[in-house]
């Protein structure tokens, strides 16, 4: 059973533990030890490492006789190590939507998604100085899988740098996705101009956005990008 993901177990034994938990559901250390042909103490060491990595969790299970025992199971992150077809499903649905209702329907879909995202963004950004807002925006984007950083340039403007595209397969086929991202940032920072300086879809290594206080260092042409 193949696994994928950014944080895979670092040893073959831990990968086998994750696979057993996926196949059999919650297990005690003793059950895992029997399946792996090793001691329960040895299994506990691997479980502790997997728990530190956020891939498994445990609960206390009370028994009719004897002391309570630990039962281990996969976390959501652990379960996500196994193959998923989310991008293919998303692309299939978007293609169907376009075939039925045209590009305008795709644009409306991303506009609606932006409305929902914007509420959560503004709750974390509003009321803060610009530098803090850009840093917080980078944290939000990292949480969403974009591996983002914020930098301040010598001219007082800021950079939002995304080193990973969490929706790359969709963005390559549906340009509305990238435009929606730009519009989301502009709505989240209404007192700023936001322009895209680098774009992974064009072959750049990052998607980089220049953020400046409105009226500072942004021409009308730049603001339309």
LUMFI-728339 format. One record per residue: x, z, y of N, C-alpha, C in turn; residue in three letters. Coordinates in steps of 0.05 Angstrom, whole numbers, plus 5000, padded with zeros to 4 digits. Example, Ala and Ser with C-alpha at 12.3 -4.5 7.8 and 13.67 -1.06 7.14 Angstrom:
2
{rec {5264, 5156, 4886}, {5246, 5156, 4910}, {5264, 5156, 4934}, 'ala'},
{rec {5257, 5142, 4955}, {5273, 5143, 4979}, {5258, 5157, 5001}, 'ser'},
This chain:
225
{rec {5017, 5000, 4976}, {5000, 5000, 5000}, {5018, 5000, 5025}, 'unk'},
{rec {5017, 4979, 5041}, {5034, 4976, 5064}, {5024, 4993, 5087}, 'unk'},
{rec {5042, 5004, 5102}, {5034, 5019, 5126}, {5047, 5007, 5150}, 'unk'},
{rec {5035, 5010, 5174}, {5046, 4999, 5198}, {5042, 5020, 5220}, 'unk'},
{rec {5056, 5017, 5243}, {5051, 5035, 5265}, {5078, 5042, 5278}, 'unk'},
{rec {5076, 5056, 5301}, {5100, 5063, 5316}, {5114, 5087, 5305}, 'unk'},
{rec {5100, 5105, 5291}, {5112, 5130, 5283}, {5109, 5133, 5253}, 'unk'},
{rec {5123, 5117, 5237}, {5121, 5118, 5209}, {5138, 5141, 5198}, 'unk'},
{rec {5130, 5153, 5175}, {5147, 5174, 5163}, {5175, 5164, 5159}, 'unk'},
{rec {5194, 5183, 5161}, {5222, 5176, 5161}, {5235, 5175, 5134}, 'unk'},
{rec {5221, 5184, 5113}, {5232, 5184, 5087}, {5212, 5173, 5067}, 'unk'},
{rec {5222, 5164, 5044}, {5205, 5152, 5023}, {5185, 5173, 5013}, 'unk'},
{rec {5194, 5198, 5010}, {5177, 5219, 5000}, {5153, 5224, 5019}, 'unk'},
{rec {5159, 5224, 5045}, {5138, 5228, 5065}, {5118, 5205, 5065}, 'unk'},
{rec {5129, 5181, 5061}, {5111, 5158, 5060}, {5092, 5160, 5036}, 'unk'},
{rec {5103, 5170, 5013}, {5087, 5173, 4989}, {5065, 5195, 4994}, 'unk'},
{rec {5073, 5216, 5008}, {5053, 5238, 5014}, {5030, 5226, 5030}, 'unk'},
{rec {5037, 5211, 5050}, {5016, 5199, 5067}, {4998, 5180, 5051}, 'unk'},
{rec {5010, 5165, 5033}, {4994, 5147, 5016}, {4976, 5162, 4997}, 'unk'},
{rec {4986, 5184, 4986}, {4969, 5201, 4968}, {4946, 5213, 4983}, 'unk'},
{rec {4951, 5223, 5007}, {4930, 5234, 5024}, {4909, 5213, 5031}, 'unk'},
{rec {4918, 5188, 5035}, {4900, 5167, 5041}, {4882, 5160, 5017}, 'unk'},
{rec {4895, 5159, 4994}, {4881, 5151, 4970}, {4863, 5173, 4958}, 'unk'},
{rec {4873, 5197, 4959}, {4858, 5219, 4946}, {4844, 5238, 4964}, 'unk'},
{rec {4849, 5236, 4990}, {4837, 5255, 5008}, {4853, 5281, 5010}, 'unk'},
{rec {4842, 5303, 5021}, {4856, 5328, 5025}, {4868, 5338, 4999}, 'unk'},
{rec {4893, 5348, 5001}, {4908, 5358, 4978}, {4922, 5384, 4985}, 'unk'},
{rec {4926, 5401, 4965}, {4943, 5424, 4968}, {4972, 5417, 4963}, 'unk'},
{rec {4991, 5433, 4972}, {5019, 5428, 4966}, {5024, 5425, 4936}, 'unk'},
{rec {5010, 5442, 4920}, {5014, 5441, 4891}, {5005, 5415, 4879}, 'unk'},
{rec {4982, 5405, 4889}, {4972, 5379, 4879}, {4991, 5356, 4886}, 'unk'},
{rec {5001, 5358, 4911}, {5020, 5337, 4919}, {5046, 5339, 4903}, 'unk'},
{rec {5055, 5363, 4897}, {5079, 5367, 4882}, {5076, 5355, 4854}, 'unk'},
{rec {5053, 5360, 4842}, {5048, 5349, 4815}, {5048, 5318, 4815}, 'unk'},
{rec {5036, 5307, 4836}, {5035, 5278, 4838}, {5062, 5265, 4843}, 'unk'},
{rec {5080, 5280, 4857}, {5106, 5270, 4864}, {5128, 5278, 4844}, 'unk'},
{rec {5122, 5297, 4826}, {5142, 5307, 4807}, {5163, 5323, 4821}, 'unk'},
{rec {5156, 5340, 4840}, {5175, 5357, 4853}, {5163, 5385, 4857}, 'unk'},
{rec {5178, 5403, 4869}, {5168, 5430, 4873}, {5149, 5432, 4897}, 'unk'},
{rec {5131, 5451, 4896}, {5113, 5456, 4919}, {5129, 5463, 4944}, 'unk'},
{rec {5151, 5478, 4940}, {5167, 5486, 4963}, {5179, 5461, 4976}, 'unk'},
{rec {5189, 5443, 4960}, {5200, 5418, 4971}, {5179, 5402, 4986}, 'unk'},
{rec {5155, 5401, 4975}, {5133, 5386, 4988}, {5126, 5399, 5015}, 'unk'},
{rec {5126, 5426, 5016}, {5119, 5439, 5041}, {5138, 5432, 5064}, 'unk'},
{rec {5164, 5428, 5057}, {5183, 5419, 5078}, {5176, 5392, 5089}, 'unk'},
{rec {5168, 5374, 5072}, {5160, 5347, 5081}, {5133, 5349, 5097}, 'unk'},
{rec {5115, 5366, 5088}, {5090, 5369, 5102}, {5094, 5380, 5130}, 'unk'},
{rec {5113, 5399, 5133}, {5118, 5410, 5159}, {5129, 5389, 5178}, 'unk'},
{rec {5146, 5371, 5167}, {5156, 5349, 5184}, {5134, 5329, 5192}, 'unk'},
{rec {5117, 5323, 5173}, {5095, 5305, 5179}, {5076, 5317, 5199}, 'unk'},
{rec {5072, 5344, 5197}, {5054, 5357, 5216}, {5067, 5357, 5244}, 'unk'},
{rec {5093, 5361, 5246}, {5106, 5360, 5272}, {5103, 5332, 5285}, 'unk'},
{rec {5103, 5311, 5268}, {5100, 5284, 5278}, {5071, 5277, 5284}, 'unk'},
{rec {5053, 5296, 5278}, {5025, 5291, 5284}, {5010, 5273, 5264}, 'unk'},
{rec {5022, 5270, 5240}, {5010, 5252, 5220}, {4992, 5267, 5200}, 'unk'},
{rec {4997, 5292, 5196}, {4979, 5308, 5178}, {4972, 5334, 5192}, 'unk'},
{rec {4951, 5346, 5183}, {4943, 5372, 5193}, {4934, 5389, 5169}, 'unk'},
{rec {4931, 5415, 5173}, {4922, 5431, 5150}, {4900, 5450, 5159}, 'unk'},
{rec {4886, 5459, 5139}, {4865, 5479, 5144}, {4868, 5500, 5122}, 'unk'},
{rec {4858, 5524, 5127}, {4859, 5546, 5107}, {4834, 5544, 5090}, 'unk'},
{rec {4837, 5544, 5064}, {4815, 5542, 5045}, {4813, 5568, 5030}, 'unk'},
{rec {4791, 5581, 5032}, {4787, 5607, 5017}, {4779, 5600, 4988}, 'unk'},
{rec {4789, 5617, 4970}, {4784, 5613, 4942}, {4769, 5637, 4930}, 'unk'},
{rec {4754, 5632, 4908}, {4740, 5655, 4895}, {4758, 5678, 4888}, 'unk'},
{rec {4782, 5671, 4878}, {4802, 5691, 4871}, {4829, 5685, 4883}, 'unk'},
{rec {4844, 5705, 4889}, {4870, 5701, 4900}, {4870, 5696, 4931}, 'unk'},
{rec {4894, 5691, 4941}, {4897, 5688, 4970}, {4887, 5660, 4979}, 'unk'},
{rec {4879, 5658, 5004}, {4871, 5632, 5015}, {4895, 5613, 5013}, 'unk'},
{rec {4890, 5587, 5010}, {4911, 5567, 5009}, {4908, 5546, 5030}, 'unk'},
{rec {4930, 5531, 5035}, {4929, 5510, 5054}, {4921, 5484, 5041}, 'unk'},
{rec {4905, 5468, 5055}, {4898, 5441, 5046}, {4906, 5422, 5068}, 'unk'},
{rec {4920, 5401, 5060}, {4930, 5382, 5080}, {4914, 5355, 5079}, 'unk'},
{rec {4912, 5343, 5103}, {4898, 5317, 5104}, {4910, 5301, 5127}, 'unk'},
{rec {4905, 5275, 5128}, {4915, 5258, 5149}, {4901, 5264, 5175}, 'unk'},
{rec {4916, 5262, 5197}, {4904, 5262, 5224}, {4894, 5234, 5230}, 'unk'},
{rec {4882, 5230, 5252}, {4874, 5203, 5261}, {4899, 5185, 5264}, 'unk'},
{rec {4920, 5197, 5275}, {4945, 5181, 5278}, {4956, 5174, 5251}, 'unk'},
{rec {4955, 5192, 5231}, {4964, 5186, 5205}, {4948, 5164, 5192}, 'unk'},
{rec {4922, 5165, 5195}, {4905, 5144, 5184}, {4911, 5117, 5197}, 'unk'},
{rec {4918, 5117, 5222}, {4923, 5092, 5236}, {4949, 5078, 5227}, 'unk'},
{rec {4966, 5092, 5211}, {4989, 5079, 5200}, {4982, 5056, 5181}, 'unk'},
{rec {4958, 5056, 5170}, {4951, 5036, 5151}, {4940, 5012, 5166}, 'unk'},
{rec {4943, 4988, 5153}, {4936, 4963, 5167}, {4908, 4963, 5178}, 'unk'},
{rec {4905, 4952, 5202}, {4879, 4949, 5215}, {4877, 4919, 5224}, 'unk'},
{rec {4853, 4910, 5228}, {4848, 4883, 5237}, {4833, 4883, 5264}, 'unk'},
{rec {4838, 4903, 5280}, {4824, 4905, 5306}, {4828, 4880, 5323}, 'unk'},
{rec {4853, 4871, 5326}, {4857, 4847, 5344}, {4841, 4823, 5334}, 'unk'},
{rec {4842, 4818, 5308}, {4827, 4795, 5297}, {4797, 4798, 5302}, 'unk'},
{rec {4787, 4822, 5298}, {4758, 4826, 5303}, {4752, 4822, 5332}, 'unk'},
{rec {4768, 4833, 5350}, {4763, 4830, 5379}, {4764, 4801, 5387}, 'unk'},
{rec {4783, 4786, 5377}, {4785, 4757, 5384}, {4761, 4742, 5373}, 'unk'},
{rec {4753, 4748, 5348}, {4730, 4735, 5337}, {4704, 4740, 5353}, 'unk'},
{rec {4701, 4765, 5362}, {4677, 4771, 5378}, {4678, 4757, 5405}, 'unk'},
{rec {4702, 4757, 5417}, {4704, 4744, 5443}, {4700, 4714, 5441}, 'unk'},
{rec {4710, 4702, 5420}, {4706, 4673, 5416}, {4676, 4667, 5412}, 'unk'},
{rec {4662, 4685, 5397}, {4634, 4681, 5393}, {4618, 4684, 5419}, 'unk'},
{rec {4626, 4704, 5435}, {4613, 4708, 5461}, {4616, 4684, 5479}, 'unk'},
{rec {4641, 4673, 5480}, {4646, 4650, 5496}, {4630, 4625, 5487}, 'unk'},
{rec {4628, 4622, 5460}, {4613, 4599, 5449}, {4584, 4601, 5456}, 'unk'},
{rec {4573, 4625, 5456}, {4545, 4629, 5461}, {4538, 4628, 5491}, 'unk'},
{rec {4555, 4641, 5508}, {4546, 4645, 5535}, {4567, 4635, 5556}, 'unk'},
{rec {4590, 4625, 5547}, {4610, 4615, 5566}, {4629, 4636, 5577}, 'unk'},
{rec {4648, 4626, 5593}, {4668, 4644, 5604}, {4657, 4666, 5622}, 'unk'},
{rec {4635, 4660, 5635}, {4623, 4680, 5653}, {4616, 4706, 5637}, 'unk'},
{rec {4607, 4702, 5612}, {4601, 4726, 5596}, {4626, 4742, 5590}, 'unk'},
{rec {4648, 4729, 5586}, {4674, 4743, 5581}, {4681, 4759, 5606}, 'unk'},
{rec {4678, 4746, 5629}, {4685, 4760, 5654}, {4667, 4784, 5658}, 'unk'},
{rec {4641, 4782, 5653}, {4622, 4804, 5656}, {4630, 4827, 5637}, 'unk'},
{rec {4638, 4820, 5613}, {4646, 4840, 5593}, {4670, 4856, 5603}, 'unk'},
{rec {4690, 4843, 5614}, {4713, 4858, 5625}, {4706, 4873, 5650}, 'unk'},
{rec {4688, 4862, 5666}, {4679, 4878, 5690}, {4666, 4904, 5681}, 'unk'},
{rec {4649, 4903, 5661}, {4636, 4927, 5651}, {4656, 4946, 5640}, 'unk'},
{rec {4676, 4936, 5625}, {4697, 4954, 5614}, {4712, 4967, 5637}, 'unk'},
{rec {4718, 4952, 5658}, {4732, 4963, 5681}, {4717, 4985, 5694}, 'unk'},
{rec {4691, 4982, 5696}, {4674, 5003, 5708}, {4677, 5029, 5693}, 'unk'},
{rec {4677, 5027, 5667}, {4679, 5051, 5651}, {4707, 5064, 5653}, 'unk'},
{rec {4728, 5047, 5652}, {4755, 5057, 5655}, {4760, 5069, 5682}, 'unk'},
{rec {4749, 5056, 5703}, {4753, 5065, 5730}, {4744, 5094, 5735}, 'unk'},
{rec {4722, 5101, 5722}, {4712, 5128, 5726}, {4732, 5149, 5716}, 'unk'},
{rec {4744, 5144, 5693}, {4764, 5162, 5682}, {4790, 5161, 5698}, 'unk'},
{rec {4797, 5138, 5708}, {4822, 5135, 5724}, {4819, 5151, 5750}, 'unk'},
{rec {4796, 5146, 5764}, {4793, 5159, 5790}, {4791, 5189, 5788}, 'unk'},
{rec {4781, 5199, 5765}, {4779, 5228, 5761}, {4807, 5240, 5761}, 'unk'},
{rec {4827, 5225, 5752}, {4854, 5235, 5750}, {4872, 5227, 5774}, 'unk'},
{rec {4863, 5207, 5790}, {4880, 5198, 5812}, {4871, 5207, 5839}, 'unk'},
{rec {4845, 5209, 5843}, {4835, 5214, 5870}, {4845, 5241, 5881}, 'unk'},
{rec {4851, 5240, 5908}, {4859, 5265, 5922}, {4888, 5271, 5921}, 'unk'},
{rec {4904, 5254, 5907}, {4933, 5258, 5905}, {4948, 5239, 5924}, 'unk'},
{rec {4972, 5247, 5932}, {4989, 5228, 5948}, {4995, 5204, 5931}, 'unk'},
{rec {5002, 5182, 5944}, {5006, 5157, 5930}, {5027, 5159, 5908}, 'unk'},
{rec {5049, 5171, 5913}, {5070, 5173, 5893}, {5060, 5186, 5868}, 'unk'},
{rec {5045, 5208, 5871}, {5034, 5222, 5848}, {5013, 5206, 5834}, 'unk'},
{rec {4998, 5190, 5849}, {4978, 5173, 5837}, {4991, 5151, 5819}, 'unk'},
{rec {5012, 5140, 5829}, {5026, 5119, 5814}, {5038, 5131, 5789}, 'unk'},
{rec {5050, 5155, 5791}, {5061, 5168, 5768}, {5039, 5175, 5747}, 'unk'},
{rec {5016, 5184, 5757}, {4994, 5191, 5739}, {4983, 5166, 5726}, 'unk'},
{rec {4982, 5144, 5741}, {4973, 5119, 5730}, {4991, 5110, 5707}, 'unk'},
{rec {5017, 5114, 5711}, {5036, 5107, 5689}, {5031, 5124, 5665}, 'unk'},
{rec {5025, 5150, 5669}, {5019, 5167, 5646}, {4994, 5158, 5632}, 'unk'},
{rec {4973, 5151, 5647}, {4948, 5141, 5635}, {4954, 5116, 5618}, 'unk'},
{rec {4969, 5098, 5629}, {4974, 5073, 5615}, {4991, 5078, 5590}, 'unk'},
{rec {5009, 5097, 5591}, {5025, 5104, 5567}, {5006, 5115, 5546}, 'unk'},
{rec {4988, 5132, 5554}, {4969, 5143, 5535}, {4952, 5121, 5521}, 'unk'},
{rec {4948, 5099, 5536}, {4932, 5077, 5526}, {4949, 5057, 5510}, 'unk'},
{rec {4975, 5062, 5507}, {4992, 5046, 5491}, {5010, 5026, 5505}, 'unk'},
{rec {5012, 5028, 5532}, {5027, 5008, 5547}, {5055, 5016, 5554}, 'unk'},
{rec {5064, 5040, 5546}, {5092, 5049, 5550}, {5100, 5043, 5579}, 'unk'},
{rec {5087, 5057, 5597}, {5090, 5051, 5626}, {5108, 5072, 5640}, 'unk'},
{rec {5121, 5063, 5661}, {5137, 5080, 5679}, {5130, 5073, 5708}, 'unk'},
{rec {5136, 5092, 5725}, {5133, 5087, 5754}, {5160, 5091, 5768}, 'unk'},
{rec {5165, 5073, 5787}, {5190, 5075, 5802}, {5184, 5071, 5832}, 'unk'},
{rec {5200, 5084, 5849}, {5197, 5080, 5878}, {5220, 5063, 5887}, 'unk'},
{rec {5214, 5041, 5902}, {5234, 5023, 5912}, {5245, 5033, 5939}, 'unk'},
{rec {5268, 5023, 5947}, {5280, 5031, 5972}, {5262, 5024, 5996}, 'unk'},
{rec {5245, 5004, 5994}, {5228, 4996, 6017}, {5203, 5013, 6018}, 'unk'},
{rec {5201, 5033, 6001}, {5177, 5051, 6001}, {5154, 5042, 5983}, 'unk'},
{rec {5157, 5018, 5972}, {5136, 5009, 5954}, {5142, 5020, 5926}, 'unk'},
{rec {5122, 5019, 5908}, {5124, 5030, 5881}, {5121, 5007, 5861}, 'unk'},
{rec {5134, 5012, 5837}, {5131, 4994, 5815}, {5117, 5009, 5792}, 'unk'},
{rec {5097, 4996, 5780}, {5086, 5005, 5755}, {5096, 4985, 5734}, 'unk'},
{rec {5111, 4995, 5715}, {5124, 4978, 5696}, {5113, 4984, 5668}, 'unk'},
{rec {5100, 4963, 5656}, {5090, 4966, 5629}, {5108, 4951, 5609}, 'unk'},
{rec {5119, 4965, 5590}, {5138, 4953, 5571}, {5126, 4945, 5545}, 'unk'},
{rec {5100, 4950, 5542}, {5086, 4942, 5518}, {5058, 4933, 5526}, 'unk'},
{rec {5048, 4912, 5514}, {5021, 4903, 5519}, {5004, 4911, 5495}, 'unk'},
{rec {4986, 4930, 5499}, {4970, 4941, 5478}, {4949, 4921, 5468}, 'unk'},
{rec {4943, 4901, 5484}, {4923, 4881, 5476}, {4935, 4853, 5476}, 'unk'},
{rec {4960, 4851, 5468}, {4976, 4826, 5471}, {4962, 4802, 5458}, 'unk'},
{rec {4952, 4805, 5433}, {4939, 4782, 5420}, {4914, 4773, 5434}, 'unk'},
{rec {4899, 4792, 5445}, {4876, 4785, 5461}, {4884, 4771, 5487}, 'unk'},
{rec {4904, 4783, 5501}, {4912, 4772, 5527}, {4923, 4744, 5525}, 'unk'},
{rec {4936, 4737, 5503}, {4947, 4710, 5500}, {4925, 4689, 5499}, 'unk'},
{rec {4902, 4697, 5489}, {4880, 4677, 5485}, {4858, 4680, 5506}, 'unk'},
{rec {4856, 4703, 5518}, {4834, 4708, 5537}, {4847, 4717, 5563}, 'unk'},
{rec {4851, 4698, 5582}, {4865, 4705, 5607}, {4849, 4725, 5624}, 'unk'},
{rec {4823, 4727, 5619}, {4807, 4747, 5634}, {4817, 4775, 5630}, 'unk'},
{rec {4830, 4780, 5607}, {4840, 4807, 5601}, {4861, 4816, 5621}, 'unk'},
{rec {4880, 4798, 5627}, {4901, 4804, 5646}, {4890, 4806, 5675}, 'unk'},
{rec {4872, 4789, 5682}, {4860, 4790, 5708}, {4845, 4816, 5712}, 'unk'},
{rec {4831, 4825, 5691}, {4816, 4850, 5692}, {4835, 4874, 5696}, 'unk'},
{rec {4858, 4873, 5683}, {4877, 4894, 5687}, {4886, 4897, 5716}, 'unk'},
{rec {4892, 4874, 5728}, {4900, 4874, 5756}, {4878, 4884, 5774}, 'unk'},
{rec {4853, 4876, 5769}, {4831, 4885, 5785}, {4826, 4915, 5781}, 'unk'},
{rec {4831, 4924, 5757}, {4827, 4953, 5752}, {4846, 4970, 5769}, 'unk'},
{rec {4872, 4961, 5770}, {4891, 4976, 5786}, {4884, 4975, 5816}, 'unk'},
{rec {4874, 4952, 5825}, {4866, 4950, 5853}, {4843, 4968, 5860}, 'unk'},
{rec {4824, 4970, 5841}, {4801, 4988, 5845}, {4809, 5017, 5843}, 'unk'},
{rec {4828, 5024, 5826}, {4837, 5051, 5823}, {4854, 5061, 5846}, 'unk'},
{rec {4866, 5042, 5861}, {4883, 5048, 5884}, {4872, 5033, 5908}, 'unk'},
{rec {4848, 5040, 5918}, {4834, 5023, 5938}, {4848, 5022, 5965}, 'unk'},
{rec {4866, 5040, 5971}, {4880, 5040, 5997}, {4907, 5025, 5995}, 'unk'},
{rec {4911, 5011, 5972}, {4936, 4997, 5967}, {4932, 4968, 5961}, 'unk'},
{rec {4954, 4953, 5965}, {4955, 4926, 5954}, {4970, 4928, 5927}, 'unk'},
{rec {4960, 4913, 5908}, {4973, 4913, 5881}, {4977, 4884, 5874}, 'unk'},
{rec {5002, 4877, 5869}, {5009, 4849, 5860}, {5025, 4850, 5835}, 'unk'},
{rec {5021, 4830, 5818}, {5036, 4828, 5793}, {5062, 4813, 5798}, 'unk'},
{rec {5084, 4825, 5793}, {5110, 4813, 5797}, {5122, 4800, 5772}, 'unk'},
{rec {5117, 4813, 5749}, {5126, 4802, 5724}, {5103, 4803, 5704}, 'unk'},
{rec {5103, 4785, 5685}, {5080, 4782, 5667}, {5090, 4774, 5639}, 'unk'},
{rec {5085, 4791, 5619}, {5095, 4786, 5592}, {5083, 4760, 5581}, 'unk'},
{rec {5059, 4754, 5588}, {5047, 4729, 5578}, {5062, 4704, 5587}, 'unk'},
{rec {5076, 4707, 5610}, {5093, 4685, 5620}, {5121, 4685, 5608}, 'unk'},
{rec {5127, 4705, 5591}, {5153, 4707, 5579}, {5171, 4728, 5590}, 'unk'},
{rec {5161, 4744, 5610}, {5177, 4766, 5620}, {5177, 4789, 5600}, 'unk'},
{rec {5197, 4807, 5602}, {5199, 4829, 5583}, {5179, 4851, 5590}, 'unk'},
{rec {5169, 4852, 5614}, {5150, 4872, 5623}, {5127, 4860, 5639}, 'unk'},
{rec {5106, 4875, 5642}, {5086, 4870, 5663}, {5092, 4889, 5685}, 'unk'},
{rec {5100, 4880, 5708}, {5108, 4897, 5730}, {5090, 4892, 5754}, 'unk'},
{rec {5080, 4913, 5765}, {5062, 4912, 5788}, {5075, 4926, 5812}, 'unk'},
{rec {5073, 4912, 5835}, {5083, 4924, 5860}, {5059, 4936, 5875}, 'unk'},
{rec {5063, 4961, 5882}, {5041, 4977, 5895}, {5051, 4986, 5923}, 'unk'},
{rec {5035, 4979, 5943}, {5043, 4987, 5970}, {5018, 4996, 5986}, 'unk'},
{rec {5022, 5015, 6004}, {5000, 5023, 6021}, {4989, 4998, 6036}, 'unk'},
{rec {4963, 4996, 6038}, {4951, 4972, 6050}, {4962, 4967, 6078}, 'unk'},
{rec {4969, 4942, 6083}, {4981, 4934, 6109}, {5010, 4938, 6110}, 'unk'},
{rec {5023, 4946, 6087}, {5052, 4951, 6087}, {5065, 4933, 6067}, 'unk'},
{rec {5078, 4912, 6076}, {5094, 4895, 6059}, {5078, 4877, 6040}, 'unk'},
{rec {5053, 4871, 6046}, {5037, 4853, 6029}, {5024, 4832, 6045}, 'unk'},
{rec {5031, 4807, 6041}, {5018, 4785, 6055}, {4993, 4778, 6041}, 'unk'},
{rec {4975, 4762, 6054}, {4950, 4754, 6042}, {4956, 4738, 6016}, 'unk'},
{rec {4977, 4722, 6016}, {4983, 4707, 5993}, {4991, 4725, 5970}, 'unk'},
{rec {5007, 4745, 5975}, {5015, 4764, 5954}, {4991, 4779, 5944}, 'unk'},
{rec {4973, 4787, 5962}, {4950, 4803, 5953}, {4931, 4788, 5936}, 'unk'},
{rec {4933, 4761, 5936}, {4915, 4745, 5920}, {4925, 4740, 5892}, 'unk'},
{rec {4950, 4749, 5887}, {4962, 4743, 5860}, {4949, 4761, 5839}, 'unk'},
